[in-house]
Amino acid sequence: MLGLPEIRLQLAYRDYQKSNQPDLSFREFYHKENQQNVYANLLAPLDIEQLGFVGLLEKMIPSMFLAEDWTGLKANRQNYDVLLGQNKVAPLSPEDRDEIRRLNSDDYDIYQKVETRQAAQWQALLARKKIHLENGKKVIIHVGPPKTGTSAIQYWLAKNHKALLNQGVFYPGHQLDDNKISSGNFQRLIHHDAANKQSYLDEARARELVDEFTQSKAHTLLLSSEHFFYHMPALFMYFPMATFVFYVRHPFSTLESSYHQQVKRHGRTSAFNLPKTAKFQQLEIIGRLAKTFSVNVCFRYYDEQLFNGGTLVNDFRDVISVDADLVDERKRVNSKYALDALGFMRWCNGFASADVLAELDRWLQAYSEDKEPRSLITPEQRVALTSVMRAHAQKMHQLLPGLNIESLYQMLENYTNNSASYDASVGCDFTGLVKALKKQNILLAKRIYCQAQDNKESMPSSAAQQFTFSTGDEMRCTVQSYICKLQYQIKRLFS
């Protein structure tokens, strides 16, 4: 991998400063003979045109896919900080830049040759990898991102699979779990091997799916998965003709929702922390990638006051242009916990078994449905960072002229003015929750009680007083356990 000589020198000087070698100024360092024309000295005997692959640090995405094509190995899902991150070095003075260019003229010539060669190879690769569609066919790919209602959208799409097909929209079916959640069409395109930490777009699957779509009478192939967000470079390369649907959500709202998800599904036990600053990070990622690949992105706004038709499903229905007579059961899918439920699950994550946590999650989802929404972020925090967010919204509009800046401003204002009330005490008091749990599911409460004996001291005292089992509670457990066993035997008898 080659980098611009001026960048290479700055990074090399950074490493030099960490060593125990004599102190040198940057100017003294780049005047050292062994730091001049490094590429020329290294590649002098070679013909660059004959080299199979030479990558460029400043062109990480083309370099990654060209390396994949040359080696025959699959490029695993990459961190966007790596793919899009700029080499963080201080700006050079005009004098230093001119002097470095003079001292390293051979390296700059080599860099320019590699850059020109890579550009040609990249365009050839894009033309070869592009999946072609028959006339009259189109592709819409919903890439999320995570925490923008993808579960609700996919639930609705899965329920209306046949009705959508009747209207010319081919949405491949998929399973839903007990909580009505799925990964959407993720597995139809992505090879994912968690054990070996492999995750990449499978070209054979993609072409097979498009062939299936081509043979259908549908005019639109619709795909949806929040996990597509992490594979956008490959999706953009194989489907440059597609329309990519991306929902923009307020970063604070995303942060709160992500925290809820980490506690609910991923065993988090640590408290919520608000970063010192915030920006539309996911929006910036797709914006920079879309610019690299020149693809069409349809931006929508994840805000109840900005949804076309008043709901997320209606808004998405407008995106895919289908009639309004499809079933919409208006179910809340994968919704947030109430704050006391969130605190209770966070506590249980520290000791409870996986099966107990799964059952508790289902109960807490139902428990939270009629509770008043509360925020983890104080009003003062929301107001303090809103001006920072507005400045970043302007920056995103410059990057993405098709972005509706007024909708972004409205989203910021709506969240600041109408966000759920904040109450620090709610998430620490489990008294009402424990009482309800014992009343509605005494066996689950007893299992948690038994597993919590070594962690009971970490529970708030008010809740610990409720989390005891009287003689009457024990009798109810015995009766309920007998009933469950009887129901199981009856089910086996008639199955």
C-alpha positions as a printed Julia matrix, in Angstrom:
495×3 Matrix{Float64}:
   0.0     0.0     0.0
   1.33    3.39   -0.98
   0.37    6.72    0.53
   1.04   10.26   -0.56
   4.73   10.89    0.23
   3.89   13.84    2.46
   1.48   11.65    4.46
   3.99    8.8     4.61
   6.63   11.16    6.02
   4.32   12.59    8.66
   3.27    9.11    9.81
   6.89    7.92    9.8
   7.91   10.97   11.84
   5.16   10.2    14.35
   6.63    6.73   14.84
  10.14    8.2    15.06
   9.07   10.48   17.89
   7.87    7.46   19.87
  11.28    5.81   19.61
  14.35    6.51   21.74
  16.31    7.99   18.86
  17.81   11.53   18.89
  15.34   14.38   18.76
  14.85   15.8    15.29
  12.48   18.42   13.99
  10.12   17.31   11.24
  12.14   19.34    8.74
  15.36   17.65    9.84
  13.65   14.26    9.66
  12.41   14.55    6.08
  15.81   15.84    4.94
  17.42   12.56    6.01
  18.55   10.71    2.92
  16.92    7.42    3.96
  13.52    9.16    4.11
  13.64   10.44    0.53
  12.13    8.67   -2.51
  11.42    5.52   -0.52
   8.98    4.17   -3.13
  11.4     4.79   -5.98
  14.2     2.95   -4.18
  11.9     0.07   -3.3
  10.22   -0.33   -6.69
  13.08    0.73   -8.96
  13.71   -2.75  -10.41
  10.01   -3.36  -11.07
   7.62   -2.34  -13.82
   4.55   -0.99  -12.06
   2.34   -1.94  -15.0
   3.3    -5.58  -14.47
   2.48   -5.65  -10.76
  -0.68   -7.55   -9.9
  -1.84   -5.15   -7.23
  -0.7    -1.92   -5.63
  -3.09   -0.23   -3.22
  -3.36    3.38   -2.1
  -4.05    4.44    1.48
  -6.07    7.4     0.23
  -8.25    5.05   -1.88
  -9.05    2.34    0.65
 -12.35    1.17   -0.83
 -11.08    0.61   -4.42
  -7.9    -0.88   -2.96
  -9.88   -3.35   -0.84
 -12.0    -4.64   -3.72
  -9.09   -4.74   -6.18
  -7.08   -6.76   -3.65
 -10.04   -9.1    -3.21
 -10.31   -9.57   -6.97
  -6.56  -10.16   -7.37
  -6.17  -12.65   -4.51
  -9.49  -14.44   -4.9
 -10.09  -13.98   -1.17
 -13.23  -12.38    0.2
 -12.88   -9.0     1.87
 -14.55   -9.33    5.24
 -16.88   -6.62    6.53
 -14.67   -3.62    7.28
 -14.88   -0.94    9.91
 -16.01    2.33    8.33
 -13.48    4.22   10.42
 -10.81    2.32    8.5
 -12.42    2.55    5.06
 -13.37    6.21    5.29
 -10.95    7.51    7.88
  -8.49   10.07    6.7
  -4.88    9.82    7.86
  -5.01   12.24   10.76
  -1.98   14.44   10.38
  -1.43   18.14   10.89
  -1.67   20.39    7.83
   1.74   21.12    6.29
   3.03   24.6     5.75
   3.38   25.58    2.07
   7.16   25.69    2.55
   7.34   22.13    3.92
   5.0    20.79    1.25
   7.02   22.33   -1.58
  10.29   21.1    -0.09
   8.95   17.54    0.38
   7.74   17.5    -3.21
  11.15   18.65   -4.42
  13.03   16.04   -2.38
  10.62   13.22   -3.3
   9.81   13.99   -6.92
  10.42   10.37   -7.98
   7.99    9.1    -5.36
   5.31   11.53   -6.51
   5.77   10.31  -10.08
   5.33    6.7    -8.94
   2.29    7.6    -6.83
   0.66    9.33   -9.82
   1.3     6.3   -12.06
  -0.21    3.94   -9.47
  -3.18    6.27   -9.01
  -3.85    6.42  -12.76
  -3.5     2.65  -13.08
  -5.76    1.97  -10.11
  -8.47    4.29  -11.47
  -8.59    2.31  -14.72
  -8.6    -1.03  -12.88
 -11.36    0.2   -10.56
 -13.64    1.25  -13.4
 -13.06   -2.08  -15.15
 -13.9    -3.96  -11.93
 -17.08   -1.95  -11.39
 -18.22   -2.72  -14.95
 -17.5    -6.44  -14.46
 -19.2    -6.76  -11.05
 -22.32   -4.75  -11.87
 -25.46   -6.88  -11.89
 -27.59   -6.11  -14.94
 -31.37   -5.95  -14.97
 -33.87   -6.44  -17.77
 -35.66   -3.36  -19.08
 -38.57   -2.37  -16.88
 -37.09   -3.98  -13.77
 -35.78   -2.03  -10.79
 -34.28   -2.67   -7.35
 -34.98   -0.93   -4.05
 -32.69   -1.78   -1.13
 -33.6    -0.6     2.36
 -30.33   -0.37    4.33
 -31.79    0.78    7.65
 -29.68    1.86    9.38
 -30.06    0.08   12.75
 -32.55    1.57   15.22
 -34.77    3.17   12.57
 -37.79    0.88   12.75
 -36.46   -1.85   10.47
 -38.19   -4.56   12.53
 -41.58   -2.88   12.14
 -41.08   -2.39    8.41
 -39.95   -5.99    7.87
 -42.85   -7.32    9.95
 -45.25   -5.43    7.71
 -43.47   -6.53    4.52
 -43.43  -10.18    5.61
 -47.15  -10.07    6.48
 -47.95   -8.58    3.07
 -45.56  -10.72    0.99
 -48.27  -12.06   -1.37
 -50.17   -8.78   -1.59
 -46.96   -6.95   -2.5
 -46.23   -9.51   -5.22
 -49.71   -8.93   -6.65
 -48.74   -5.27   -6.98
 -45.48   -6.12   -8.75
 -43.13   -5.92   -5.76
 -41.01   -9.03   -5.14
 -40.04   -9.1    -1.46
 -38.31  -12.4    -0.58
 -39.89  -14.04    2.46
 -38.1   -14.61    5.75
 -38.79  -15.85    9.27
 -39.79  -13.75   12.28
 -38.83  -14.67   15.84
 -41.17  -14.71   18.84
 -40.72  -10.95   19.23
 -41.63  -10.39   15.52
 -38.0    -9.48   14.81
 -35.83  -10.67   11.94
 -32.7    -9.78   10.03
 -34.83   -9.24    6.93
 -33.28  -10.38    3.67
 -29.77  -10.41    5.11
 -29.1   -14.08    4.41
 -30.27  -13.82    0.8
 -27.2   -11.69    0.03
 -24.69  -11.97    2.87
 -22.5   -14.9     3.87
 -22.2   -14.7     7.65
 -20.11  -17.1     9.7
 -20.03  -15.84   13.28
 -17.74  -18.61   14.48
 -15.0   -17.64   12.01
 -15.89  -13.93   12.09
 -16.62  -13.84    8.37
 -19.26  -11.58    6.86
 -19.29  -10.52    3.23
 -21.63  -10.11    0.28
 -21.92  -13.41   -1.58
 -21.86  -12.65   -5.31
 -23.38  -16.03   -6.22
 -26.33  -15.46   -3.86
 -26.87  -11.96   -5.25
 -26.93  -13.13   -8.87
 -29.16  -16.11   -8.0
 -31.64  -13.78   -6.3
 -31.7   -11.41   -9.27
 -32.27  -14.38  -11.62
 -35.23  -15.42   -9.46
 -36.57  -11.86   -9.64
 -36.04  -11.73  -13.42
 -38.11  -14.87  -13.91
 -40.97  -13.42  -11.85
 -43.61  -11.07  -13.18
 -42.7    -8.42  -10.62
 -41.27   -5.09  -11.74
 -39.53   -4.25   -8.44
 -37.14   -6.27   -6.28
 -37.38   -5.0    -2.7
 -34.79   -5.98   -0.09
 -34.58   -4.85    3.52
 -32.14   -5.41    6.38
 -30.54   -3.09    8.89
 -27.39   -5.22    8.53
 -27.07   -4.07    4.92
 -25.79   -0.81    6.41
 -22.51   -2.57    7.23
 -22.13   -3.93    3.69
 -22.94   -0.81    1.68
 -19.68   -0.69   -0.33
 -20.34   -4.16   -1.76
 -24.05   -3.41   -2.3
 -23.17   -0.18   -4.1
 -20.69   -2.05   -6.31
 -23.04   -4.88   -7.32
 -26.27   -2.84   -7.45
 -25.28    0.63   -8.71
 -28.63    0.92  -10.46
 -30.64    0.43   -7.25
 -32.38    3.03   -5.14
 -31.1     2.79   -1.57
 -33.53    3.81    1.17
 -31.96    5.31    4.28
 -33.81    6.64    7.32
 -32.17    9.54    9.15
 -32.75    9.52   12.9
 -31.72   12.03   15.54
 -28.38   10.78   16.95
 -29.56   11.18   20.56
 -32.66    9.13   19.84
 -30.48    6.52   18.14
 -28.13    6.5    21.11
 -30.94    5.88   23.58
 -32.49    3.19   21.4
 -29.13    1.46   20.96
 -28.59    1.46   24.71
 -31.99   -0.15   25.22
 -31.09   -2.8    22.63
 -27.74   -3.53   24.26
 -29.45   -4.08   27.6
 -32.36   -6.05   26.13
 -30.49   -8.35   23.77
 -26.76   -8.15   24.46
 -26.38   -8.42   28.22
 -25.16   -4.91   28.97
 -24.8    -4.13   32.67
 -23.1    -0.71   32.58
 -24.93    2.59   32.9
 -25.9     4.91   30.04
 -23.33    7.57   29.12
 -23.85   10.51   26.8
 -20.85   11.43   24.61
 -19.46   14.94   24.85
 -20.45   15.7    21.28
 -22.76   14.21   18.69
 -23.23   14.25   14.94
 -25.13   12.5    12.15
 -22.45    9.81   11.96
 -24.43    7.2    10.01
 -25.63    9.85    7.59
 -22.06   10.98    6.99
 -20.98    7.39    6.32
 -23.6     6.73    3.66
 -23.05   10.19    2.22
 -19.34    9.65    1.66
 -19.9     6.14    0.31
 -22.67    7.27   -2.05
 -20.36    9.96   -3.41
 -17.62    7.36   -4.03
 -19.97    5.04   -5.95
 -22.34    7.68   -7.44
 -25.47    5.82   -6.35
 -28.97    7.11   -5.72
 -30.02    7.35   -2.05
 -33.59    8.11   -1.01
 -33.44    9.86    2.35
 -36.38    9.58    4.73
 -36.72   11.03    8.22
 -37.38    8.88   11.27
 -39.65   11.22   13.17
 -43.37   10.75   13.83
 -44.05   14.35   12.82
 -42.19   13.89    9.52
 -43.59   10.52    8.43
 -45.61   10.73    5.23
 -49.03    9.42    6.23
 -48.36    9.72    9.94
 -46.71    6.33   10.53
 -43.44    4.67    9.61
 -45.22    1.96    7.6
 -47.19    4.55    5.62
 -43.98    6.46    4.99
 -42.23    3.36    3.67
 -45.31    2.43    1.65
 -44.93    5.8    -0.06
 -41.28    4.98   -0.89
 -42.13    1.74   -2.68
 -45.29    3.18   -4.31
 -47.85    0.54   -3.38
 -51.56    0.97   -2.73
 -52.82    1.71    0.73
 -55.05   -1.4     1.02
 -52.35   -3.68    2.45
 -52.63   -4.99    5.99
 -51.11   -2.77    8.66
 -51.71   -4.19   12.12
 -49.85   -1.25   13.65
 -47.93   -3.51   16.02
 -45.08   -1.98   17.98
 -42.11   -4.24   17.23
 -38.92   -4.27   19.31
 -40.02   -1.18   21.22
 -38.08    0.35   24.09
 -38.49   -0.73   27.68
 -39.92    1.5    30.36
 -37.03    2.88   32.42
 -37.72    0.67   35.46
 -37.83   -2.34   33.12
 -34.54   -1.22   31.58
 -32.9    -0.92   35.02
 -34.26   -4.29   36.11
 -33.01   -6.08   32.98
 -29.6    -4.42   33.34
 -29.4    -5.78   36.9
 -30.52   -9.26   35.82
 -27.95   -9.31   33.01
 -25.31   -9.6    35.71
 -26.42  -13.03   36.93
 -29.49  -14.53   35.23
 -29.32  -17.49   32.85
 -30.0   -17.08   29.12
 -33.4   -18.78   29.24
 -34.52  -16.61   32.17
 -33.38  -13.45   30.37
 -35.27  -14.49   27.22
 -38.5   -15.06   29.14
 -37.98  -11.88   31.15
 -37.49   -9.91   27.93
 -40.88  -11.04   26.63
 -42.54  -10.11   29.92
 -40.83   -6.71   30.11
 -41.88   -5.9    26.53
 -45.52   -6.42   27.49
 -45.05   -4.63   30.83
 -43.6    -1.55   29.09
 -46.32   -1.13   26.45
 -48.59    1.17   28.45
 -45.88    3.02   30.37
 -45.16    6.71   29.85
 -42.02    7.16   27.7
 -39.05    8.59   29.56
 -35.67    9.78   28.36
 -32.18    8.98   29.59
 -30.99   12.43   28.47
 -31.7    15.58   30.44
 -33.35   18.62   28.8
 -30.18   20.62   29.51
 -28.07   18.08   27.65
 -30.43   18.11   24.66
 -30.38   21.88   24.36
 -26.62   22.17   24.86
 -25.76   19.9    21.92
 -28.48   21.01   19.51
 -26.4    23.89   18.1
 -23.58   21.44   17.4
 -26.05   19.2    15.61
 -27.36   22.05   13.46
 -23.83   22.85   12.3
 -23.26   19.22   11.36
 -26.61   19.13    9.54
 -25.39   22.01    7.36
 -22.19   20.09    6.64
 -24.21   17.02    5.61
 -26.34   19.13    3.29
 -23.2    20.32    1.53
 -22.07   16.71    1.12
 -25.54   15.54    0.02
 -27.42   18.24   -1.91
 -30.46   15.93   -2.16
 -30.83   15.94    1.61
 -33.73   18.02    2.92
 -32.02   20.39    5.35
 -35.35   21.73    6.61
 -36.42   18.22    7.61
 -33.14   17.79    9.52
 -33.69   21.08   11.34
 -37.28   20.07   12.12
 -36.08   16.74   13.48
 -33.63   18.5    15.8
 -36.31   20.89   17.01
 -38.88   18.12   17.53
 -36.51   16.07   19.64
 -35.41   19.02   21.75
 -38.96   20.21   22.43
 -40.94   16.99   22.53
 -38.6    14.3    23.78
 -39.91   12.1    26.59
 -39.55   13.56   30.07
 -36.46   12.8    32.13
 -36.65   11.29   35.6
 -33.46    9.85   37.09
 -35.33    8.01   39.83
 -37.56    5.91   37.57
 -34.83    3.56   36.38
 -33.66    2.82   39.92
 -36.98    1.92   41.57
 -38.15   -1.63   40.75
 -40.83   -1.83   43.43
 -43.85   -1.65   41.14
 -42.23   -3.85   38.54
 -41.36   -6.65   40.98
 -44.87   -6.54   42.42
 -46.37   -6.84   38.92
 -43.97   -9.64   37.98
 -44.89  -11.68   41.06
 -48.57  -11.17   40.31
 -48.41  -12.04   36.59
 -45.62  -14.62   36.42
 -44.78  -15.98   39.86
 -42.6   -18.78   38.47
 -40.39  -16.39   36.52
 -40.11  -14.16   39.57
 -39.07  -17.15   41.69
 -36.39  -18.22   39.19
 -34.94  -14.71   39.18
 -35.12  -14.6    42.98
 -33.19  -17.86   43.28
 -30.52  -16.84   40.75
 -30.19  -13.39   42.36
 -29.16  -14.5    45.82
 -25.51  -13.67   45.2
 -26.42  -10.3    43.63
 -29.28   -9.17   45.79
 -27.17   -6.54   47.55
 -26.85   -4.64   44.25
 -30.62   -4.24   44.0
 -32.22   -1.0    45.26
 -33.41   -1.5    48.83
 -37.02   -0.54   48.06
 -37.26   -3.27   45.44
 -35.34   -5.79   47.55
 -38.08   -5.48   50.17
 -40.64   -6.49   47.55
 -38.4    -9.21   46.1
 -39.07  -11.67   48.92
 -41.24  -14.79   48.89
 -43.86  -15.33   51.56
 -45.53  -18.64   52.4
 -48.4   -17.6    50.16
 -46.0   -16.88   47.3
 -44.43  -20.3    47.72
 -47.86  -21.94   47.59
 -48.73  -20.05   44.41
 -45.44  -21.24   42.87
 -46.28  -24.83   43.71
 -49.76  -24.58   42.22
 -48.58  -22.76   39.1
 -45.8   -25.29   38.59
 -48.32  -28.15   38.81
 -50.61  -26.43   36.3
 -47.71  -25.93   33.85
 -46.75  -29.59   34.09
 -50.35  -30.64   33.56
 -50.67  -28.39   30.49
 -47.47  -29.85   29.09
 -48.73  -33.41   29.53
 -52.08  -32.57   27.87
 -50.25  -30.92   24.97
 -48.08  -34.02   24.48
 -51.12  -36.25   24.65
 -52.94  -34.48   21.83
 -49.93  -33.59   19.69
